[in-house]
């Protein structure tokens, strides 16, 4: 070293080993700033076009699934080809009677008086058409069966319970114009006992916006028919077992002798007994023909026939045999009505 060179500063002892910390401080500072930006962005309100594409939006619509009336769409699809409308052949729309098939060989059930002049046609829900060849009717119930010139028809079956309970849901099914079907959910609102007796056993549907016309089936979710509408005025339906009994008689063309005396009867089942509050055996009066001798004598639905001309009966079949054996034009019915034991004289229809 030359004498002219300036002296170099001498570091204190130990400075040679002290690390330089400023690069580390800079790195930590940048990291903290970046982290703070991310955290702030996470808590800041999301706005602007970029925000809608970069982050998934939170749904503001809450979907709650609750159990309710099951879908009957499949049942309607299956039943629709069985449903028909009976019209005057040739396009005359003066007659349009709802009906439905109950036998594959062409028997249909309706509840509208039909002329037996051979000028009727059935138009089914799937568009098929068939001429009506025969008409039979039951005056006590107002039911009518019509035979369509068709085979292999899909049918609707009657439910086997006495009558649906108040509160049961079902739906009415119609084919307004022969191209598909319309269905309307309905609930049983009352019955003949709730309404304090009547001339016939019936169910009453809750009021609907447009009450169905007579002859429309009231169908359960499983596709069975719980009843047939009989009056558009009061939403009344005839329960399935009674309707089924009458339809079977009409198809066989073997009307029960009971009907010849102006009424219809059913077995006095435990279910009906529980509703009436009685446990006696007998034949329950189901329907009374309007303006008949039975109606004039005061017979009404819910009466229990226990004897005919003094001979005991314990079922509808026994009542039928007893009335068939009556030689004269009248028969004396002994019956229970609540706490009363009555005798009524009814005449055979001419």
C-alpha positions as CSV (number, residue, x, y, z in Angstrom):
1,X,0.0,0.0,0.0
2,X,1.3,3.4,-1.0
3,X,1.7,6.2,1.5
4,X,-0.7,8.2,-0.6
5,X,-3.7,5.8,-0.4
6,X,-6.4,6.9,2.1
7,X,-6.8,4.7,5.0
8,X,-9.7,2.2,4.8
9,X,-12.4,2.2,7.5
10,X,-11.9,-0.6,9.8
11,X,-15.0,-2.6,10.8
12,X,-15.6,-3.4,14.4
13,X,-14.6,-6.8,15.5
14,X,-17.4,-9.3,14.7
15,X,-19.1,-7.3,11.7
16,X,-17.7,-9.8,9.2
17,X,-20.2,-12.5,10.5
18,X,-23.4,-10.2,10.8
19,X,-26.0,-11.1,8.1
20,X,-27.5,-8.4,5.8
21,X,-31.3,-8.3,6.8
22,X,-32.8,-5.8,4.4
23,X,-33.5,-8.2,1.5
24,X,-35.5,-10.4,3.9
25,X,-37.5,-7.4,5.2
26,X,-38.4,-6.4,1.6
27,X,-39.6,-9.9,0.8
28,X,-41.7,-10.1,4.0
29,X,-43.3,-6.7,3.2
30,X,-44.3,-7.7,-0.3
31,X,-45.8,-10.9,1.0
32,X,-47.8,-9.2,3.7
33,X,-49.1,-6.7,1.1
34,X,-50.2,-9.5,-1.2
35,X,-51.9,-11.4,1.5
36,X,-53.7,-8.4,2.8
37,X,-55.0,-7.7,-0.7
38,X,-56.4,-11.2,-1.0
39,X,-58.0,-11.1,2.4
40,X,-59.5,-7.7,1.7
41,X,-60.9,-8.9,-1.6
42,X,-62.5,-11.8,0.1
43,X,-64.4,-9.6,2.5
44,X,-65.1,-6.7,0.2
45,X,-68.5,-6.4,-1.5
46,X,-68.6,-8.0,-4.9
47,X,-69.5,-5.6,-7.7
48,X,-68.8,-5.0,-11.3
49,X,-68.7,-7.3,-14.3
50,X,-65.5,-9.0,-13.3
51,X,-67.0,-10.0,-10.0
52,X,-69.9,-11.8,-11.6
53,X,-67.6,-14.0,-13.7
54,X,-64.8,-14.7,-11.3
55,X,-66.7,-15.8,-8.2
56,X,-69.8,-18.1,-8.1
57,X,-73.0,-16.2,-7.0
58,X,-74.9,-17.3,-3.9
59,X,-78.5,-18.5,-4.7
60,X,-81.3,-16.2,-3.3
61,X,-84.1,-18.8,-4.1
62,X,-84.7,-21.5,-1.6
63,X,-86.4,-24.7,-2.8
64,X,-88.3,-26.7,-0.2
65,X,-89.7,-30.1,-1.2
66,X,-92.7,-31.2,0.8
67,X,-94.9,-34.3,0.4
68,X,-98.4,-33.7,-0.9
69,X,-100.9,-35.2,-3.3
70,X,-99.0,-37.6,-5.5
71,X,-98.8,-37.1,-9.3
72,X,-101.5,-39.0,-11.1
73,X,-100.3,-38.2,-14.6
74,X,-99.4,-41.9,-15.3
75,X,-102.8,-43.0,-14.0
76,X,-104.6,-40.5,-16.2
77,X,-102.6,-41.7,-19.2
78,X,-103.6,-45.3,-18.5
79,X,-107.2,-44.6,-17.8
80,X,-107.9,-42.1,-20.6
81,X,-108.5,-44.7,-23.4
82,X,-111.3,-46.2,-21.3
83,X,-113.1,-42.9,-21.0
84,X,-115.6,-42.0,-23.6
85,X,-118.3,-39.5,-24.6
86,X,-121.5,-40.8,-26.1
87,X,-122.8,-38.5,-28.9
88,X,-125.4,-38.6,-31.6
89,X,-124.0,-40.2,-34.7
90,X,-123.4,-37.9,-37.6
91,X,-121.9,-35.0,-35.5
92,X,-125.0,-33.7,-33.8
93,X,-123.8,-32.3,-30.5
94,X,-127.2,-32.1,-28.8
95,X,-126.2,-35.2,-26.8
96,X,-122.8,-35.6,-25.1
97,X,-123.0,-38.1,-22.3
98,X,-119.8,-39.0,-20.3
99,X,-119.2,-42.7,-20.0
100,X,-116.4,-45.2,-19.4
101,X,-115.7,-48.8,-20.4
102,X,-116.2,-51.6,-17.8
103,X,-115.8,-54.7,-20.0
104,X,-113.3,-55.4,-22.8
105,X,-116.2,-56.5,-25.1
106,X,-117.7,-53.0,-25.3
107,X,-120.0,-52.3,-22.3
108,X,-119.9,-48.6,-21.2
109,X,-121.4,-47.0,-18.1
110,X,-123.2,-43.7,-18.2
111,X,-125.7,-41.8,-16.0
112,X,-127.6,-39.9,-18.7
113,X,-130.8,-41.2,-20.3
114,X,-129.9,-42.5,-23.8
115,X,-132.3,-43.1,-26.7
116,X,-132.2,-46.7,-27.9
117,X,-132.6,-45.8,-31.6
118,X,-129.2,-47.1,-32.8
119,X,-128.0,-43.6,-33.7
120,X,-125.4,-43.2,-31.0
121,X,-121.7,-43.3,-31.2
122,X,-118.9,-43.6,-28.5
123,X,-115.9,-41.4,-28.9
124,X,-113.0,-42.5,-26.7
125,X,-110.2,-40.5,-25.1
126,X,-107.6,-41.9,-27.6
127,X,-109.7,-40.9,-30.6
128,X,-111.3,-44.3,-31.3
129,X,-115.0,-44.3,-32.3
130,X,-117.6,-47.1,-32.1
131,X,-121.3,-47.3,-32.8
132,X,-123.7,-48.0,-29.8
133,X,-125.7,-51.2,-30.5
134,X,-127.8,-51.6,-27.3
135,X,-128.9,-49.5,-24.2
136,X,-130.1,-50.8,-20.8
137,X,-131.0,-48.7,-17.8
138,X,-131.7,-48.9,-14.1
139,X,-134.5,-46.6,-12.8
140,X,-133.6,-46.8,-9.2
141,X,-130.0,-45.5,-9.7
142,X,-130.3,-43.7,-13.0
143,X,-127.3,-45.7,-14.3
144,X,-127.2,-46.7,-18.0
145,X,-125.1,-49.2,-19.8
146,X,-124.5,-49.0,-23.5
147,X,-122.8,-51.6,-25.7
148,X,-120.3,-50.2,-28.2
149,X,-119.3,-52.2,-31.3
150,X,-115.7,-52.7,-30.1
151,X,-113.5,-55.4,-28.6
152,X,-110.3,-55.3,-26.5
153,X,-111.3,-52.1,-24.7
154,X,-109.1,-51.1,-21.7
155,X,-111.4,-50.9,-18.7
156,X,-111.8,-49.1,-15.4
157,X,-112.5,-51.4,-12.4
158,X,-114.7,-50.5,-9.4
159,X,-113.1,-50.2,-6.0
160,X,-114.3,-52.8,-3.5
161,X,-114.7,-50.6,-0.4
162,X,-118.2,-49.6,0.6
163,X,-117.6,-45.9,0.1
164,X,-114.7,-43.6,0.3
165,X,-114.3,-41.7,3.5
166,X,-114.8,-38.0,4.0
167,X,-111.5,-36.4,3.4
168,X,-110.3,-39.0,0.7
169,X,-108.8,-37.5,-2.4
170,X,-109.3,-38.6,-6.0
171,X,-110.0,-37.0,-9.3
172,X,-112.8,-36.8,-11.9
173,X,-111.8,-37.8,-15.4
174,X,-113.4,-36.7,-18.7
175,X,-112.7,-36.7,-22.4
176,X,-114.3,-33.5,-23.6
177,X,-113.8,-34.0,-27.3
178,X,-112.3,-37.4,-27.9
179,X,-108.7,-36.3,-28.0
180,X,-107.2,-36.8,-24.6
181,X,-108.6,-36.4,-21.1
182,X,-109.0,-33.7,-18.5
183,X,-108.7,-34.4,-14.8
184,X,-109.7,-32.4,-11.8
185,X,-108.6,-33.2,-8.2
186,X,-111.6,-33.5,-5.8
187,X,-112.1,-34.4,-2.2
188,X,-115.0,-36.2,-0.6
189,X,-116.7,-33.5,1.5
190,X,-119.6,-35.4,3.0
191,X,-121.8,-38.5,2.6
192,X,-125.5,-39.5,3.0
193,X,-125.0,-40.1,6.8
194,X,-123.2,-36.8,7.4
195,X,-126.0,-35.1,5.6
196,X,-128.7,-36.9,7.7
197,X,-130.0,-39.6,5.4
198,X,-131.4,-39.3,1.9
199,X,-133.2,-41.4,-0.8
200,X,-129.9,-42.9,-1.8
201,X,-126.4,-43.7,-0.4
202,X,-124.0,-41.2,-1.9
203,X,-120.8,-39.3,-1.5
204,X,-120.6,-35.6,-2.0
205,X,-117.5,-34.0,-3.5
206,X,-116.4,-30.6,-2.3
207,X,-117.7,-27.8,-4.5
208,X,-115.8,-27.4,-7.8
209,X,-115.5,-24.5,-10.1
210,X,-117.4,-26.5,-12.8
211,X,-119.2,-29.5,-11.3
212,X,-118.8,-32.6,-13.5
213,X,-121.9,-33.8,-15.4
214,X,-123.5,-37.2,-14.6
215,X,-121.6,-40.3,-15.6
216,X,-118.1,-39.1,-14.9
217,X,-115.9,-41.6,-13.0
218,X,-114.3,-40.5,-9.7
219,X,-111.0,-42.2,-9.7
220,X,-108.5,-43.0,-6.9
221,X,-104.7,-42.5,-7.4
222,X,-104.3,-46.3,-8.1
223,X,-106.8,-46.0,-11.0
224,X,-109.8,-47.7,-9.4
225,X,-113.2,-46.1,-9.7
226,X,-114.5,-44.9,-6.3
227,X,-117.8,-43.8,-7.7
228,X,-119.8,-42.3,-10.5
229,X,-121.2,-38.7,-10.6
230,X,-124.9,-38.8,-10.7
231,X,-125.9,-35.1,-10.2
232,X,-124.1,-32.0,-11.4
233,X,-126.3,-29.9,-9.1
234,X,-125.0,-31.2,-5.8
235,X,-121.6,-32.9,-6.7
236,X,-123.1,-36.3,-5.7
237,X,-121.5,-39.6,-6.6
238,X,-122.8,-43.1,-6.4
239,X,-120.3,-45.3,-4.4
240,X,-118.4,-47.9,-6.4
241,X,-119.7,-51.2,-4.8
242,X,-123.3,-50.2,-5.4
243,X,-122.7,-49.0,-8.9
244,X,-120.7,-52.1,-9.6
245,X,-123.5,-54.4,-8.4
246,X,-126.1,-52.6,-10.6
247,X,-123.8,-52.6,-13.6
248,X,-123.1,-56.4,-13.3
249,X,-126.9,-57.0,-13.1
250,X,-127.5,-54.9,-16.2
251,X,-124.7,-56.6,-18.2
252,X,-126.0,-60.0,-17.3
253,X,-129.6,-58.7,-18.0
254,X,-130.7,-60.3,-14.7
255,X,-132.1,-57.5,-12.6
256,X,-132.6,-58.3,-8.9
257,X,-136.2,-58.8,-7.7
258,X,-135.4,-56.1,-5.2
259,X,-135.4,-53.5,-8.0
260,X,-138.9,-54.5,-9.0
261,X,-140.1,-53.2,-5.7
262,X,-138.5,-49.8,-6.3
263,X,-135.3,-49.9,-4.3
264,X,-131.8,-51.4,-4.2
265,X,-130.1,-53.1,-1.2
266,X,-126.6,-54.1,-0.2
267,X,-125.2,-56.4,2.5
268,X,-125.2,-54.7,5.9
269,X,-121.4,-54.8,6.4
270,X,-119.5,-54.1,9.6
271,X,-118.2,-50.9,8.0
272,X,-121.7,-49.6,7.3
273,X,-122.8,-50.8,10.8
274,X,-120.0,-48.8,12.4
275,X,-121.1,-45.7,10.6
276,X,-124.8,-46.1,11.5
277,X,-123.9,-47.2,15.0
278,X,-125.7,-50.6,14.8
279,X,-124.6,-54.2,14.8
280,X,-127.8,-55.8,13.6
281,X,-127.8,-58.2,10.7
282,X,-129.9,-57.5,7.6
283,X,-129.9,-55.9,4.2
284,X,-129.1,-52.2,4.0
285,X,-131.3,-50.0,1.7
286,X,-128.9,-48.3,-0.7
287,X,-131.2,-46.6,-3.2
288,X,-134.9,-45.8,-3.4
289,X,-136.4,-45.1,-6.8
290,X,-138.0,-41.7,-7.1
291,X,-141.9,-41.7,-7.3
292,X,-142.0,-45.4,-6.6
293,X,-144.2,-47.2,-4.0
294,X,-141.2,-47.6,-1.8
295,X,-140.5,-43.9,-1.9
296,X,-144.1,-43.1,-1.2
297,X,-144.1,-45.5,1.8
298,X,-141.1,-43.6,3.3
299,X,-138.3,-46.1,2.7
300,X,-134.9,-44.4,2.7
301,X,-131.2,-45.1,2.4
302,X,-129.7,-46.5,5.5
303,X,-132.8,-48.4,6.6
304,X,-132.0,-52.1,7.5
305,X,-134.5,-54.6,6.2
306,X,-134.6,-57.5,8.7
307,X,-137.7,-59.4,7.5
308,X,-140.1,-59.7,4.5
309,X,-143.7,-60.7,5.4
310,X,-142.5,-62.0,8.7
311,X,-139.6,-64.1,7.3
312,X,-136.2,-62.9,8.6
313,X,-133.5,-61.9,6.1
314,X,-129.8,-61.3,7.0
315,X,-128.3,-60.3,3.6
316,X,-129.1,-58.7,0.3
317,X,-129.2,-62.1,-1.4
318,X,-131.8,-63.4,1.2
319,X,-133.9,-60.2,0.7
320,X,-133.8,-60.8,-3.1
321,X,-135.0,-64.4,-2.7
322,X,-137.7,-63.4,-0.2
323,X,-139.1,-60.7,-2.5
324,X,-138.9,-63.1,-5.5
325,X,-141.1,-65.5,-3.6
326,X,-143.8,-62.9,-2.9
327,X,-146.9,-64.0,-4.7
328,X,-149.0,-60.9,-4.5
329,X,-148.4,-57.3,-5.7
330,X,-147.2,-56.0,-2.3
331,X,-144.8,-57.0,0.4
332,X,-144.4,-55.9,4.0
333,X,-140.9,-54.9,5.0
334,X,-139.9,-55.0,8.7
335,X,-136.9,-52.7,9.1
336,X,-134.7,-51.1,11.7
337,X,-134.1,-47.3,11.6
338,X,-131.9,-46.3,14.4
339,X,-133.9,-47.1,17.5
340,X,-137.2,-47.6,15.7
341,X,-138.7,-50.9,14.4
342,X,-141.0,-50.1,11.4
343,X,-143.2,-51.9,9.0
344,X,-143.7,-50.5,5.5
345,X,-145.8,-51.9,2.7
346,X,-144.2,-51.6,-0.8
347,X,-145.8,-52.5,-4.1
348,X,-144.2,-54.2,-7.1
349,X,-143.5,-51.9,-10.0
350,X,-145.8,-52.5,-13.0
